[in-house]
Amino acid sequence: MVRSVWLPHIALTVLTTASAVALAAPAQAASVGVASVVETTKVQFKAAAKKKNSVVLTRSGNTITIDDRVALKAGPGCKPVKNDKTKVRCTTAKAPTLLRVYLYDYSDAVSNRTNIPLSASGGADHDTLVGGSAADTLYGDAGNDALYGGAGNDGIWGLDGDDRISGGDGDDRLYGWTGANQVSGGNGDDHVEVWIGGSRVWGDAGKDTIYGSNEADRISGGADYDQLFGQGGNDVIDGGDTRDYLRGGEGADSLYGAAGDDVVFGDGGNDMVSGGDGDDELRGDYGDDVLYGGDGMDRMQGDWGRDRVYGGGDNDFIDAGTLAGEGEKEAEDADYYSGGEGDLDSVMYDRYQHSDVTADADGVTGDDGADGEGDTIATDVETLWGGGGDDRLTGRAGADSLHGGPGNDSIHGLGGADFLTGGDGDDYLDGGNDGVEDQLDGGEHVTEPSGDSCAQWEFDRLQRCEIFVVP
């Protein structure tokens, strides 16, 4: 379950982010903004305190022009622009490599209109930070900030407040931290995390990895292969087009694989898991879950809890039971299984159930599974697989495929052209006296000179049956 990995993952990211923010923190603000050249190729601007700054950065060769809406001063390596107190030009000895901008109180703004990376810190209040075409690093700090990376592989930290974050083009790293954030990855393979407070996150185009917060988030993957993790809270997660990996985490989540061959895990909580189009793998895990396969040949498992599993279109495979090594299911974990529209939908007890199983696909409530399990198998399931014990499998009036597996099984096809296999053990197979051809395969037997017993009706085909029973 995701709860076993979430806290260490978040703790590591918080530690990394805290270190990055500490390195980005500026010195105390002055009453007038100051621009200067530092470390030979870097241009730095510390905006004025108690002013509403709006800074625009442009480039011409090795010269960076800093244009604010309020007066500023030229520091080392910079010169004021004649007749314009709000503009300074700074020239580096070599091609500039980095622009640093520190904003403080009030609602400030900075826009990078160069191809040089920008590192900008928003400070207090509601700030707007806009990156350029290079790999920018933006820190919103306190307040409800708007942060736009633009092109390039950007790193953006919203920090405190309800922030709007857009990565733009490029492979971006976006972190919402606290608040109800709105985060858009844009084009590219993005990594997105929101931590405290329910947020809205869009991965957009590209192979994105998104982690939700500890509260209720809405996460959309968009195009390409995405990995989406809800974490805590009652999340809504939509994988979008193509193949995706979705994991709900704690809480009652709603997960939609949509198009593509998706892998969708509910994890903890009472989840709704929908595969959508494609050949999907769906698991409810812990909680009372509802699973919908949709179109495609889906593999589905409710796992722990009182689950309802619906196959949908095509031929689906439903695993009845819990993961191997986690023990047998109990009566309070009684499940409902419906195959849907396919012609060969399967309910399988063979993977995780080691006790004797009774399964009949007659739709009667609570008469399927191991002793006391209380599962219900609907009449639209055509294929049954027994467990590891001495099973009793019974078909319907139509054509069925019934497989006993290990143990001394009793298998009854009833009406229709049935296919029955006993598997290992001394089994009894009976296709039924319905005037159609049934195929019976006793499989491997255990004891000599007995073995598998097969009822021999007029039209049936029998193989590996040691004892022929004439009804």
C-alpha positions as CSV (number, residue, x, y, z in Angstrom):
1,M,0.0,0.0,0.0
2,V,1.1,3.5,-0.7
3,R,1.1,4.5,3.0
4,S,4.3,2.5,3.5
5,V,6.2,4.7,1.1
6,W,4.5,8.1,1.2
7,L,5.9,9.7,4.3
8,P,9.6,8.9,3.6
9,H,9.1,10.2,0.0
10,I,7.5,13.4,1.2
11,A,10.0,13.9,4.0
12,L,12.9,13.6,1.6
13,T,11.4,16.1,-0.8
14,V,10.6,18.5,2.0
15,L,14.2,18.3,3.2
16,T,15.5,18.9,-0.3
17,T,13.1,21.8,-0.9
18,A,13.9,23.4,2.5
19,S,17.6,23.3,1.6
20,A,17.0,24.9,-1.8
21,V,14.8,27.7,-0.3
22,A,17.4,28.4,2.4
23,L,20.1,28.8,-0.4
24,A,17.7,31.1,-2.3
25,A,16.8,33.4,0.6
26,P,17.9,37.0,0.0
27,A,19.5,39.4,2.4
28,Q,17.5,42.2,4.1
29,A,15.8,44.5,1.6
30,A,16.8,48.1,1.1
31,S,14.5,51.1,0.5
32,V,15.8,51.4,-3.1
33,G,16.3,48.4,-5.4
34,V,20.0,47.7,-6.4
35,A,21.3,45.9,-9.5
36,S,24.9,44.6,-9.7
37,V,27.2,42.1,-11.4
38,V,28.3,39.3,-9.1
39,E,30.7,36.4,-9.7
40,T,31.7,37.8,-13.1
41,T,28.9,36.4,-15.2
42,K,25.8,36.7,-12.9
43,V,23.5,39.7,-12.6
44,Q,21.6,40.2,-9.4
45,F,18.8,42.6,-8.5
46,K,17.4,43.1,-5.0
47,A,14.1,45.0,-5.3
48,A,13.1,47.8,-3.0
49,A,11.1,47.1,0.1
50,K,7.7,48.7,0.8
51,K,7.3,49.1,-3.0
52,K,5.2,47.4,-5.6
53,N,7.9,46.3,-8.0
54,S,7.3,45.1,-11.6
55,V,10.6,44.0,-13.0
56,V,11.3,43.2,-16.7
57,L,14.6,41.6,-17.7
58,T,16.0,41.9,-21.3
59,R,19.3,41.1,-23.0
60,S,21.5,42.5,-25.7
61,G,24.8,40.6,-26.0
62,N,26.5,40.7,-22.5
63,T,24.3,43.5,-21.3
64,I,21.2,42.8,-19.1
65,T,18.7,45.6,-18.8
66,I,16.6,45.7,-15.6
67,D,13.5,47.8,-15.9
68,D,11.3,48.4,-12.8
69,R,8.2,50.5,-12.2
70,V,10.0,52.3,-9.3
71,A,13.4,53.9,-9.0
72,L,16.5,51.7,-8.6
73,K,20.3,52.1,-8.3
74,A,23.2,50.8,-10.3
75,G,25.7,48.7,-8.2
76,P,29.0,47.2,-9.3
77,G,29.1,46.4,-13.0
78,C,26.0,48.3,-13.8
79,K,25.1,51.8,-15.1
80,P,21.9,53.9,-14.8
81,V,20.1,54.7,-18.0
82,K,20.0,58.4,-18.8
83,N,16.7,60.1,-18.0
84,D,15.2,56.9,-16.7
85,K,15.4,56.3,-13.0
86,T,13.6,53.0,-13.2
87,K,16.1,51.3,-15.6
88,V,19.7,50.0,-15.2
89,R,22.0,48.2,-17.6
90,C,24.5,45.6,-16.3
91,T,27.3,44.2,-18.4
92,T,29.2,41.0,-17.6
93,A,32.8,40.3,-18.7
94,K,31.7,37.1,-20.4
95,A,28.3,35.9,-21.6
96,P,25.9,36.1,-18.6
97,T,25.0,32.8,-17.1
98,L,22.4,33.6,-14.4
99,L,19.9,36.2,-13.4
100,R,19.0,36.6,-9.7
101,V,16.0,38.6,-8.6
102,Y,14.8,39.0,-4.9
103,L,11.4,40.5,-4.3
104,Y,10.2,41.3,-0.8
105,D,6.9,42.6,0.6
106,Y,3.9,43.8,-1.4
107,S,2.6,42.1,-4.6
108,D,5.6,42.2,-6.9
109,A,6.2,40.9,-10.4
110,V,9.2,39.8,-12.5
111,S,9.3,38.8,-16.2
112,N,12.4,37.2,-17.8
113,R,12.5,38.0,-21.5
114,T,15.9,36.6,-22.0
115,N,17.4,33.2,-22.8
116,I,19.4,33.3,-19.5
117,P,18.3,31.2,-16.5
118,L,16.4,33.2,-13.9
119,S,16.4,32.4,-10.1
120,A,13.7,34.5,-8.5
121,S,12.2,34.7,-5.0
122,G,8.8,36.2,-4.6
123,G,8.8,37.1,-0.9
124,A,5.6,38.1,1.0
125,D,2.3,38.9,-0.6
126,H,0.8,37.8,-3.9
127,D,3.6,37.8,-6.5
128,T,3.8,37.0,-10.2
129,L,7.0,35.3,-11.5
130,V,7.5,34.6,-15.2
131,G,10.4,32.6,-16.5
132,G,12.0,32.8,-19.9
133,S,13.2,30.2,-22.5
134,A,16.0,28.8,-20.3
135,A,15.8,26.6,-17.2
136,D,14.4,29.0,-14.5
137,T,14.1,28.5,-10.8
138,L,11.1,30.3,-9.2
139,Y,10.2,30.5,-5.5
140,G,6.8,31.9,-4.6
141,D,7.3,32.1,-0.9
142,A,4.3,33.5,1.2
143,G,1.1,34.7,-0.5
144,N,-1.0,33.4,-3.3
145,D,1.5,33.5,-6.1
146,A,1.3,33.0,-9.9
147,L,4.4,31.2,-11.2
148,Y,5.1,30.5,-14.9
149,G,8.1,28.6,-16.0
150,G,7.8,29.2,-19.7
151,A,10.1,27.1,-22.0
152,G,13.1,25.2,-20.5
153,N,13.4,22.6,-17.7
154,D,12.2,24.7,-14.8
155,G,12.1,24.2,-11.1
156,I,9.2,25.9,-9.4
157,W,8.3,26.0,-5.7
158,G,5.0,27.6,-4.7
159,L,5.8,27.4,-0.9
160,D,3.1,29.0,1.3
161,G,-0.3,30.1,0.0
162,D,-2.8,29.0,-2.7
163,D,-0.6,29.2,-5.8
164,R,-1.0,28.9,-9.5
165,I,1.9,27.1,-11.1
166,S,2.5,26.5,-14.8
167,G,5.6,24.7,-15.9
168,G,5.2,25.5,-19.6
169,D,7.3,23.6,-22.2
170,G,10.2,21.4,-20.9
171,D,10.7,18.8,-18.3
172,D,9.8,20.7,-15.2
173,R,9.9,20.1,-11.4
174,L,6.9,21.7,-9.8
175,Y,6.1,21.7,-6.0
176,G,3.0,23.2,-4.5
177,W,3.8,22.7,-0.8
178,T,1.1,24.2,1.4
179,G,-2.3,25.6,0.2
180,A,-4.9,24.7,-2.3
181,N,-2.7,25.0,-5.4
182,Q,-3.5,24.8,-9.1
183,V,-0.6,23.2,-11.0
184,S,-0.2,22.6,-14.7
185,G,2.8,20.7,-16.0
186,G,2.5,21.8,-19.6
187,N,4.4,20.0,-22.4
188,G,7.2,17.8,-21.3
189,D,8.0,15.0,-18.8
190,D,7.2,16.8,-15.6
191,H,7.5,15.9,-11.9
192,V,4.8,17.5,-9.7
193,E,4.2,17.3,-6.0
194,V,1.6,19.0,-3.8
195,W,1.9,18.4,-0.1
196,I,-0.5,20.1,2.3
197,G,-4.0,21.1,1.2
198,G,-6.3,19.8,-1.6
199,S,-5.0,20.9,-5.0
200,R,-5.9,20.7,-8.7
201,V,-3.1,19.3,-10.9
202,W,-2.9,18.8,-14.7
203,G,0.0,16.9,-16.2
204,D,-0.8,17.9,-19.8
205,A,1.3,16.4,-22.6
206,G,4.4,14.3,-21.7
207,K,5.3,11.5,-19.4
208,D,4.4,13.0,-16.0
209,T,4.8,11.9,-12.4
210,I,2.4,13.5,-10.0
211,Y,2.0,13.1,-6.2
212,G,-1.1,14.5,-4.5
213,S,-1.3,15.9,-1.0
214,N,-2.7,14.6,2.3
215,E,-6.1,16.1,1.4
216,A,-8.6,15.7,-1.5
217,D,-6.9,16.5,-4.8
218,R,-8.0,16.4,-8.4
219,I,-5.3,15.0,-10.7
220,S,-5.3,14.7,-14.5
221,G,-2.5,13.0,-16.4
222,G,-3.2,14.1,-19.9
223,A,-1.5,12.6,-23.0
224,D,1.4,10.0,-22.8
225,Y,2.3,7.6,-20.1
226,D,1.7,9.2,-16.6
227,Q,2.3,7.9,-13.1
228,L,-0.3,9.5,-10.7
229,F,-0.4,9.0,-6.9
230,G,-3.2,10.4,-4.8
231,Q,-1.6,9.9,-1.4
232,G,-4.0,11.0,1.5
233,G,-7.5,12.3,1.1
234,N,-10.4,11.5,-1.1
235,D,-8.8,12.1,-4.5
236,V,-10.2,12.1,-8.1
237,I,-7.5,10.9,-10.5
238,D,-7.9,10.7,-14.3
239,G,-5.1,9.0,-16.3
240,G,-6.2,10.5,-19.7
241,D,-5.2,9.1,-23.0
242,T,-2.7,6.2,-23.5
243,R,-1.3,3.8,-20.9
244,D,-1.1,5.1,-17.3
245,Y,-0.3,4.0,-13.8
246,L,-2.7,5.3,-11.1
247,R,-2.5,4.7,-7.3
248,G,-5.1,6.2,-5.0
249,G,-3.4,6.0,-1.6
250,E,-5.4,6.5,1.6
251,G,-8.9,7.8,1.4
252,A,-12.0,7.0,-0.6
253,D,-10.6,7.7,-4.1
254,S,-12.1,7.8,-7.6
255,L,-9.7,6.6,-10.2
256,Y,-10.2,6.6,-14.0
257,G,-7.7,4.9,-16.3
258,A,-9.6,6.2,-19.3
259,A,-8.0,5.2,-22.7
260,G,-5.0,2.9,-22.9
261,D,-3.9,-0.3,-21.1
262,D,-3.8,1.1,-17.6
263,V,-2.7,-0.2,-14.2
264,V,-4.9,1.2,-11.5
265,F,-4.7,0.5,-7.7
266,G,-7.2,1.8,-5.2
267,D,-5.0,1.2,-2.1
268,G,-6.6,2.1,1.3
269,G,-10.2,3.3,1.6
270,N,-13.4,2.5,-0.2
271,D,-12.4,3.3,-3.7
272,M,-14.0,3.5,-7.2
273,V,-11.7,2.1,-9.8
274,S,-12.5,2.4,-13.5
275,G,-10.3,1.0,-16.3
276,G,-12.0,2.6,-19.2
277,D,-10.9,1.5,-22.7
278,G,-8.0,-0.8,-23.1
279,D,-6.7,-4.0,-21.5
280,D,-6.4,-2.8,-17.9
281,E,-5.1,-4.2,-14.6
282,L,-7.3,-3.1,-11.7
283,R,-7.0,-3.7,-8.0
284,G,-9.1,-2.4,-5.1
285,D,-6.7,-3.4,-2.3
286,Y,-8.0,-2.6,1.2
287,G,-11.5,-1.3,1.7
288,D,-14.9,-1.9,0.2
289,D,-14.2,-1.1,-3.5
290,V,-16.1,-1.0,-6.7
291,L,-14.2,-1.9,-9.9
292,Y,-15.3,-1.3,-13.5
293,G,-13.3,-2.9,-16.3
294,G,-14.8,-1.0,-19.2
295,D,-14.0,-2.1,-22.8
296,G,-11.0,-4.4,-23.3
297,M,-9.7,-7.6,-21.7
298,D,-9.2,-6.6,-18.1
299,R,-7.6,-8.3,-15.2
300,M,-9.3,-7.3,-11.9
301,Q,-9.0,-8.0,-8.2
302,G,-11.0,-6.5,-5.4
303,D,-8.6,-7.9,-2.7
304,W,-9.5,-7.2,1.0
305,G,-13.0,-5.8,1.8
306,R,-16.5,-6.3,0.5
307,D,-15.9,-5.5,-3.2
308,R,-18.1,-5.3,-6.3
309,V,-16.3,-6.1,-9.5
310,Y,-17.8,-5.5,-13.0
311,G,-15.9,-6.7,-16.0
312,G,-17.6,-4.7,-18.8
313,G,-17.0,-5.3,-22.5
314,D,-14.8,-8.1,-23.8
315,N,-13.5,-11.2,-22.0
316,D,-12.3,-10.2,-18.5
317,F,-10.4,-12.1,-15.8
318,I,-11.5,-11.5,-12.1
319,D,-9.2,-12.8,-9.4
320,A,-11.2,-13.8,-6.4
321,G,-9.2,-13.6,-3.1
322,T,-6.4,-11.7,-1.5
323,L,-2.7,-11.5,-2.4
324,A,-0.6,-14.6,-1.8
325,G,0.8,-14.7,1.7
326,E,-1.8,-12.4,3.2
327,G,-4.2,-15.0,4.4
328,E,-7.6,-16.3,3.4
329,K,-10.6,-14.0,3.0
330,E,-13.2,-13.9,5.7
331,A,-17.0,-13.7,5.7
332,E,-17.0,-9.9,6.0
333,D,-15.0,-9.8,2.7
334,A,-17.9,-11.2,0.7
335,D,-17.6,-10.0,-2.9
336,Y,-19.9,-9.6,-6.0
337,Y,-18.5,-10.6,-9.4
338,S,-20.1,-9.7,-12.7
339,G,-18.4,-10.6,-16.0
340,G,-20.2,-8.1,-18.2
341,E,-20.7,-8.3,-22.0
342,G,-17.9,-10.8,-22.9
343,D,-18.4,-14.4,-24.0
344,L,-15.6,-15.9,-21.8
345,D,-15.5,-13.9,-18.6
346,S,-13.6,-15.7,-15.8
347,V,-13.8,-15.7,-12.0
348,M,-10.6,-17.4,-10.7
349,Y,-10.0,-18.8,-7.2
350,D,-6.9,-20.6,-8.3
351,R,-4.3,-17.8,-7.6
352,Y,-4.9,-17.0,-3.9
353,Q,-7.5,-19.4,-2.5
354,H,-6.1,-22.6,-1.0
355,S,-9.3,-23.9,0.7
356,D,-12.2,-25.8,-0.8
357,V,-14.3,-23.6,-3.1
358,T,-17.9,-23.8,-4.2
359,A,-18.8,-21.7,-7.3
360,D,-21.8,-21.9,-9.5
361,A,-22.4,-18.6,-11.4
362,D,-26.1,-18.8,-10.7
363,G,-26.5,-15.3,-9.3
364,V,-27.7,-16.5,-5.9
365,T,-26.4,-14.2,-3.2
366,G,-23.6,-15.4,-0.9
367,D,-23.3,-19.1,-2.0
368,D,-19.8,-18.9,-3.7
369,G,-16.2,-19.1,-2.5
370,A,-14.7,-20.9,0.4
371,D,-16.6,-22.0,3.4
372,G,-18.1,-18.8,5.1
373,E,-16.8,-16.5,2.4
374,G,-20.1,-15.6,0.9
375,D,-19.2,-14.4,-2.6
376,T,-21.8,-13.9,-5.3
377,I,-21.0,-14.8,-8.9
378,A,-23.5,-13.3,-11.5
379,T,-24.9,-15.3,-14.3
380,D,-22.8,-13.4,-16.9
381,V,-19.6,-15.3,-15.9
382,E,-18.9,-18.1,-18.3
383,T,-15.6,-19.5,-16.9
384,L,-14.8,-20.6,-13.3
385,W,-11.4,-21.7,-11.9
386,G,-11.4,-23.6,-8.6
387,G,-9.0,-23.1,-5.7
388,G,-6.3,-25.4,-4.3
389,G,-8.7,-27.7,-2.4
390,D,-11.5,-30.0,-3.2
391,D,-13.8,-27.8,-5.2
392,R,-17.4,-28.0,-6.4
393,L,-18.0,-26.1,-9.7
394,T,-21.4,-25.9,-11.4
395,G,-22.1,-24.2,-14.7
396,R,-25.2,-22.5,-16.1
397,A,-27.7,-23.5,-18.8
398,G,-25.4,-22.1,-21.4
399,A,-21.9,-23.0,-22.5
400,D,-19.4,-22.9,-19.6
401,S,-15.7,-23.5,-19.1
402,L,-15.0,-25.0,-15.6
403,H,-11.5,-25.8,-14.3
404,G,-11.0,-27.6,-11.0
405,G,-7.2,-27.3,-10.6
406,P,-5.5,-29.1,-7.7
407,G,-7.6,-31.3,-5.3
408,N,-10.4,-33.8,-5.7
409,D,-13.0,-31.7,-7.5
410,S,-16.6,-32.2,-8.5
411,I,-17.5,-30.3,-11.7
412,H,-20.9,-30.1,-13.3
413,G,-21.6,-28.4,-16.7
414,L,-25.4,-28.6,-16.8
415,G,-26.8,-27.3,-20.1
416,G,-24.8,-26.0,-23.1
417,A,-21.6,-27.1,-24.8
418,D,-19.3,-27.2,-21.8
419,F,-15.5,-27.6,-21.5
420,L,-14.5,-29.2,-18.1
421,T,-11.0,-29.9,-16.8
422,G,-10.3,-31.6,-13.6
423,G,-6.6,-30.7,-13.2
424,D,-4.6,-32.6,-10.5
425,G,-6.4,-34.9,-8.2
426,D,-9.1,-37.6,-8.5
427,D,-12.0,-35.5,-10.0
428,Y,-15.6,-36.1,-11.0
429,L,-16.8,-34.4,-14.3
430,D,-20.3,-34.3,-15.6
431,G,-21.2,-32.3,-18.7
432,G,-24.9,-32.9,-18.4
433,N,-27.5,-34.7,-20.5
434,D,-28.4,-31.9,-22.7
435,G,-28.0,-33.4,-26.2
436,V,-24.9,-31.3,-27.1
437,E,-21.2,-32.1,-27.2
438,D,-19.3,-31.4,-23.9
439,Q,-15.5,-31.8,-23.7
440,L,-14.3,-33.4,-20.5
441,D,-10.6,-33.7,-19.5
442,G,-9.9,-35.4,-16.3
443,G,-6.3,-34.2,-16.1
444,E,-3.7,-35.8,-13.9
445,H,-4.9,-38.2,-11.2
446,V,-3.4,-39.1,-7.8
447,T,-4.4,-42.6,-6.9
448,E,-4.1,-46.0,-8.6
449,P,-6.0,-47.8,-9.8
450,S,-8.9,-45.2,-9.5
451,G,-8.3,-41.7,-10.9
452,D,-10.8,-39.3,-12.5
453,S,-14.4,-40.2,-13.1
454,C,-16.3,-38.8,-16.0
455,A,-20.0,-39.1,-16.8
456,Q,-20.4,-40.5,-20.3
457,W,-23.4,-39.0,-22.1
458,E,-24.1,-39.7,-25.8
459,F,-22.4,-36.7,-27.5
460,D,-19.6,-36.0,-25.0
461,R,-15.9,-36.2,-25.8
462,L,-13.8,-37.6,-22.9
463,Q,-10.0,-37.7,-22.4
464,R,-7.8,-38.7,-19.5
465,C,-10.8,-40.2,-17.6
466,E,-9.9,-43.4,-15.8
467,I,-13.4,-44.2,-14.8
468,F,-16.4,-43.9,-17.1
469,V,-19.7,-43.4,-15.4
470,V,-22.9,-44.2,-17.4
471,P,-25.7,-42.3,-15.7
